[in-house]
Amino acid sequence: MPVQRGRMFFMNPGPTNIPDRVLRAMHRPALDFAQKEFKAIAEECFVGLKKVFKTEQIMLAYAASGHGAWESAVVNVCSAGDIVLVPETGHFSSSWTQMVEHYGIKVEMVPADWRRGVDPAAVEARLKADVNHEIRAVLQVHNETSTGVAHPVAAIRKAIDAAGHPALYLVDTISSLGSFDFRMDEWGVDVAVGGSQKGLMLPPGMCFTGVSRKALAASQSATLPREYWDWRRMLDGERQARFAGTAPVHLMFGLQESLRMIEEETLDGVFARHARLGAAARACVKAWSAGGGPELFCTNPDLVSDSVTAVQVPDGSDANKLREVCAERFNVSFGGGLSRLNGKVFRIGHMGDLNEPMLMGALTAAEMGLDLAGIPHGKGGVEAAMASLKAA
């Protein structure tokens, strides 16, 4: 393999590009996490996180991946034998389901087309049928990273309310947080799950839960085993007073800087930039789709994601071959298809520290890669993306 120069164009939908400012912020000696200096950094981070989550309630951080926040959300509010409702979104709703089932919780899936997204009316109908209110919680993935579908969290909250059901509402925001709008309090989310390695522009290794007062009250009677994840051990009132084990000191240094970067751009500015990049990526793929070429996996225009675009290649083509060509020839990395989409889909991440030239370079490499991998496609994808960006 020839030596490659320049930076890799890292276009995976997580982890994502880490800004130089964040890397420099982390490049410092360790700090005693019991000292006032670190506590002040952590407090600044919690204030900033609440702004990104759009909550005035409780915010917790852990040394773990996003899967850890999934587990924390469930073990703190559920008991063995509980029933939870999981609207089907794709690979990550399935993965969360598998985790939940290990704890002796019964999962009822609300079936959905992975390409079209969850139907809030189906959620409402199932909850209305639960006249004895046996369903403990609804577990919803906001942005399904495997499919590029952004699910309607606010509409599902309305469905829960319309059913008159007391179920807790747990939402995975891992690949939407800090990339497009999420409103924990306004949308009535009881536990919001987030991770460090996507829109927050950090390395993997830290995760978060926004916790409503309703969820905190529910945690007092939940009986699943919990030690590392136990909110009661971490909180002093509504404030995180201690970490589970050693605090992720250097990740907190990085988080402080990334939140300052978001504040400088403004959250609305961040969302607008992601919307521009997402629209350009989709314009490119639509041009490729001419004549039966690669197409957007998401077929619902109302639910397209602004942080990741999943591209389905034609039957008989191999998406992984395209990814190999792009990595080896052009030093560009795209995400692969997950579970049943392996080899059928490649994923263009456009979240976090990213701008227009970075996206255009990646799309250009992908268009060349389609030719080299022998995947039939329409022409002019790059030109369509440029036109989209110029018009934005």
BELPEMO-V950878 format. One record per run of one state. SS is the DSSP state (helix for helix, strand for strand, loop for the rest). FROM is the first residue (numbers start at 1). TO is the last residue. If there is no record, write none. Layout:
ss->{SS | SS}
from->{FROM | FROM}
to->{TO | TO}
//
This chain:
ss->{loop | strand | loop | helix | loop | helix | loop | strand | loop | helix | loop | strand | loop | helix | loop | strand | loop | helix | loop | strand | loop | strand | loop | strand | loop | helix | loop | strand | loop | strand | loop | strand | loop | helix | loop | helix | strand | loop | strand | loop | helix | loop | helix | loop | strand | loop | helix | strand | loop | strand | loop | helix | loop | strand | loop | helix | loop | strand | loop | helix | loop | helix | loop}
from->{1 | 9 | 12 | 20 | 27 | 36 | 54 | 58 | 64 | 66 | 76 | 83 | 88 | 91 | 102 | 106 | 111 | 120 | 130 | 135 | 142 | 143 | 145 | 149 | 151 | 153 | 163 | 168 | 173 | 191 | 196 | 206 | 212 | 213 | 220 | 231 | 235 | 237 | 239 | 241 | 249 | 266 | 267 | 289 | 295 | 297 | 301 | 304 | 305 | 308 | 313 | 319 | 331 | 332 | 337 | 339 | 342 | 345 | 350 | 356 | 373 | 381 | 392}
to->{8 | 11 | 19 | 26 | 35 | 53 | 57 | 63 | 65 | 75 | 82 | 87 | 90 | 101 | 105 | 110 | 119 | 129 | 134 | 141 | 142 | 144 | 148 | 150 | 152 | 162 | 167 | 172 | 190 | 195 | 205 | 211 | 212 | 219 | 230 | 234 | 236 | 238 | 240 | 248 | 265 | 266 | 288 | 294 | 296 | 300 | 303 | 304 | 307 | 312 | 318 | 330 | 331 | 336 | 338 | 341 | 344 | 349 | 355 | 372 | 380 | 391 | 392}
//
